[in-house]
């Protein structure tokens, strides 16, 4: 079973679950299935060590990981290196994101996605997570449903397990089960925090010490790519982690032509093989110069290509978060489903950074956490995303271009 098949299956499965609230609410059955599996996986025993062992379970994808990193660099203020050994378990493929930091002593990549549909992979992962008894196990992702992070915390073995709950949003899992898994729950009391403030609240909640952990963007530690790039180029990223979040390809095509007509920047396509289906459709419909690096880059190259671009257009938060952190002009075309947390970047001190362009209809029903009450059975994308027209998006993007380049687009053929 190849990785593309697994990713596409996973993406379709997530879409089915997000459209069907009944399925989302009953997936807690995995708690019982896992407990049956765990009966046959030996628990590690507590041992004395010169350093206390800390485990962080972080199953989220690349984009969220970029923002988690901005907060995680503060962990050593709480768990100094001479007293604590910190291990990070993260999604396979994004471990490169953290390797140049001094935050972690060990980074263990596992395939969380594959383990949702492959029992053999799940058992392998549980054996990895149960290889060591930890003094402290941290779950910064947050408890909302019986999601992967919660289930893997259930599998891990340690003295203290610490989780995070935003009390401003409804919970869709049994608190009785949650209290069996976690020893301590950090509560977020302030509503509508941005993702970086959300993570900072978790880290601040780990200690009673007065330490300085404030929201702030942290540039990524990467090397210059050896890939030859155009002198001036823009990126359109028409893929999405879930099909419900994918703005129609034809609208991206129209936008791309408008951008090229105005700037004469060359179009660059970038992404993983998992994005290839959406990008192939996009390529088949465009009639402007482009270069295609899809599936041809390392994680470092992917970041550097975004970092050096003149403009990024996306509805995927991985490219968005990279561009925001690196202060690249970026426009995100998004629904309002997780508006404040994942899109807005509204935090104290954000005036120090370049502002992203947010193309969204600010609905009264915003921040529904992907539980849309207006979604119809035959809808292929979220209604609030589908409401965004090309003319509405272009009005904001054209303004973004003018603000950043003031008409200086160098109207000539680029390299």
N, C-alpha and C positions, 0 to 999 in steps of 0.2 A: 504494500500500500504506500504510494509515494506521498511526499509532503504536500504537494498541490491538492491532491484528492482529499487529504485529511483537512487541509485548511478550508477548502470550498465546502466540504461536508459540514465542518464546524460552523462556517459562516451561515449556511442555509439553516442549520439546526437552531442557531441563535435567533435567526429571523423568525422561525416558526414559534419559538418560545416567547419572543417579544410580542408577537401578534396575538398569541393565545394566553391570556392571563391565567386560565385554569391550569394549563401546563406549567406555567411559571410557579404557581402556588403549590403544586404537588411534587415539584422536583426535590422537596425535602426527603423523599423516599430514599435518595442517595445516602442519606445519613445512616439508614438501617442497612443498606447494601454494603456500605463501607465498613460498618461495625462487624458485619459477618466476615468480610475479607480480613479485617485486622485481627480476628481471633486466631488466624493462622500465621501471623507475622509477629515474631518475638519482640517484646519490648526491651529497650536498652536499660541497663542498670545505672543508677547514679554513682558517679565516681568523683573522688577529690582531684582537683586540678589546681595548678598555680594561678591560672586565670579562669574566671567564670565564663561559661560558654553562652553566647547569645545567638539565637537563630531568628532571621527575618524571613517570613513567607510572603513573597511578592509575585503574584501570578499574572499581573496585568501586562499589557502589551507595551510596545516601544514608546509611543507618545506619552502615556501616563508615566512611564519609567523616566523619561526626560525630566518631568516635573518632580517626581519622587526624589531624584538625584539632587535637585536644588535644596531640598529639605534634609536629605539623609547625610549631607556633609557635616551637619551639626551633631550627629550621633556621638561623636567622640568627646563632646563636651559632657556627655552623660556617662558614656562607657569608655573611659580612657584606655589607650592601647596597652598600658602596663598592667592593667587589672582585668581586661575583658578581651575575649576572642569573639569577633563578630563574623558570623556566616550568613551569606545571602543565598536563598534559593529563589531562582527567577526563571522566567520563560526562556527556553533554549533559543539562542539566536540574538538575544539582547544583552547577554552577559558581557559582550565587548564594550557596552556602554559604560560599565563601571570599573573596568580593569585598571584604568589609569588613576583612579581615586585612591586615597589612603583610608577610606571608610571601612573596608572589609578585609579580613584576614583570609577568608575563603569565599569563593563564589561557585555555587553548584548549579549549573543549568540543567533543567529537566523540561520535558515536553508536557506542559499542563494541557494544552489543546488536544493532543493525541490521546491523552489518558481519559478524556471524556467519552471516547467511543471505542477505546481499546483496553479491555480488561487487563491484558498482559502488561501493557505500559503502566497502568494504574498501580498494579501490584509492585512493579519494579520501582516506581516512584515512592510508594509507601515504604518499601524496604530501605531506600536511600534516606528518607526523612526520619526513619526509626533506627538508623545506624548509630546515632549518638543521643545521649540524654543531655538535654540543655537546661541550664539554670533559668534562662529567660527566653521565651518565644514571643515574637512580636508579629502582629497582623495589622499593618497600616492601611490596608485596602478598605476596611470598613464592613460592618455587618448590616445587611439590608434584606437579603434573601439567603437561602441556603446555597450560597455560591461556592465556587471552587476554593477560595481562600479559607472559608469557614470549614469546609470538609477536610482540607489538608491540615488545618490547625487541629482538627479532631484526631487526625492520624499521628501528629507529632507528639512526642513525649518529653515533658519537662516539669520543673518545679513551679514555674509561674508562666501563665499564658495571658497575654495582654491584647485586647481588641479595641475597636473603635466604633462608636455608634453616634450618628447624627440624630439627636432627639427631635429635630424639626421635621423629619420625614417619617412616613409610616414604615413599620417593620413588617416583613412578610415571612417571618420564620418564628418558630416557637422559642420564647425567651427561656423556657425550661430547659430546652436542649442547649441553647447558647450558654447558659450558666453552668452546664455540665462540661462544656468545652473550655471556657475561659475562666481564669481566676479573677481577672480585673478587667473592667470595661471603662475606657475613657470616653466621656460624653462631650460632644460638641453642642454647645448651647446657642451660639450665635448663628442665625440663619443665613443661608445663601452665601457661604464662603467660597472663594475661588479654590481650585484644587491645591495650589501651593499653600494657601492658608489652612486648608483642611489637613494636609500633611504636617504642617508646622504645629497645629493644635495637638496632633497626636504626640509629636516629639516633646513638646512642652509639658504634656500630661504625664510623661514618663518619670518625672522627677519633681521634687518639692524645692529644688535649688533655684535660685534666681539666676537664670542664664539668658543670654541674649540670642533668641531665635526669632527672627522677624522674616517676613516674606521678602524674597528677592530672587531674581533670576541668575542662574549660574551658567556661564558659557561652557560648552562641551569641549573636552580635551581631545583634540583630533589632530592628525597630520594632513598636510596638503596632499590631495589626490594626485596621482600620476596620470589620470585620464585627461586627455586634451579636450578642453571645453571651449565653446564660443566665447568671444570677448564680452558680449552682452547677451543675456538670455533670460527667458522667463520659464517657469515651470507650471504646468497644469497637472494636477493629480486627481483624476476622475474616479478613482477607486474608493472603497470604504470598507471598514471591517465588517459591516452588516449591510445587506442590500437595502434595507429600509432607510438607511442613512445616505444612500447614493443618489445625488441629484442627477436628473436625466442626462445622458451622454450628449444628445443633440444640443442641449443648452450650453454644455461646455465647449462644443465645437464652435458654436456661434460666438461665444466669448473669446475663444482663442483667436479667431479671425479678427475680431475687433481690436484686441490687444496688439496683434502683429501689425495691423493697418495703421495704428496710432504710433507705435514705437519702432517698428522694424527689428525689435529684439527677436532672436531666434528662439524657437520653442525647444525645450529639452524635456524628455520623458524619463522618469526615474521611478523605481519601485522594485519590489521583489517579484518572483515568479507568481506569487499568489495574486498579484495585481494585474497579471498579464491579460486576463480575459477582458476586463474593463478597458484597459489601455489599447488592446488590439482593436476593439470596436471603435474607440476614439480615433485611432490612427487611420482606420478605413474611411473616415468621414472628413478628415481635415485636408486642406489644400494650401498649406503654408510650409515653409522650410522647418525641418525638425531634426533632432538627433535623439536616438533611442538608446538608453542605457538600462532599460528594464531587465532585471535579472543578471546584470553584468557587473554589479558593484559589491564591494564589501560594505559593512555597516559604516565604517569610517568614510568611504567614498560617498555613500548616500548622504551622510550629514554634510560633507564638504561641498557637494554639488548644490545642496539647498542653501548653505551658508553663502556661497559665491553668486547666487542668482540675483537678478535685479527685481524679481517679483515672483511670488508664489500664490497660486490659486488652488484651493483645495476644499474638500468637505471632510477630509480625514484628519483626525487630530494628531496623528504622529508627525506628519509634515508640518502641521500648524504649530505644534509645541516647539519643534526644532527651530522654525523660522522666528517665532516670538522670542525664544531664548537667545538666538543669535542676532536678534534685532534686524531681520530682513523684512522688507515690505511684504506683507502677507494679507490676503483676503480669504476668510473662511466663509463658505456658503453652508449654512447650518439650519436645522430646525431649532425649536426653542426647548427641546425636551430636557436638556441639562445645561441650560443657558448660563447661569451664574458660575457654576462649578467648573465646567470644562471649556467655556468659550470666552467669557467676559474679561478675565484678568483684572478684576476690580479689587485691588488690594492697596493698603496704605503703603505709599512709597512707589506706586507704579508710574508716577510722573517722571521717574528717572529713566524710564525705558521707552523705546519706540512703540507707539500704539498700533495694534493690529486693526485691520478693517473687518468689521463684523457684519456680515450680510445675513440678516435673520429678521423674521417678522416677530416683533415683541408681543407675543400673545398673552392674554389674561391667564391662559392655562399653562404658561411656561413652567419649566422645572418639574415636569410630570414624572421625571425619572423613567422615561420610555414606557409609561403606562398610559397611553393615549386613549381617551374615551371617545375620540372622534374617528378613530381608525376603522375603516370598513373592511369587510372580508376580502374584497378584491383589490384593495390598495396595495401597491408595490413599494411605496415609500411613505414616510410620515406625512400627513396632510400639511403640517406647518412648513415642511421643506418644499413640498410640491407647489406651495403658493408663491414661491420666489420665482419671478420671471427673469428673463435675460435682461430686459430693459432696466429692471430694478437693480439687479446685480451690477450691470455695466455702469450705471450712474455712480455707484459707490467706488467701483474699481477705477474708473476714469479719474475721479477726484483723487484717489490714492496715487495714481501715476503722476498727476500734475503736482501734487504736494511734494513728492519725492524727487522729481526730475525736472519740474518747471519748464517743460517743453524741450529740454536738452536730451533728445533721444538718439542723437547721432543717426540721422536717416541715411543709412547706406547699407549695403550688404555686409552682414557680420561674418566673422570667421567661420 
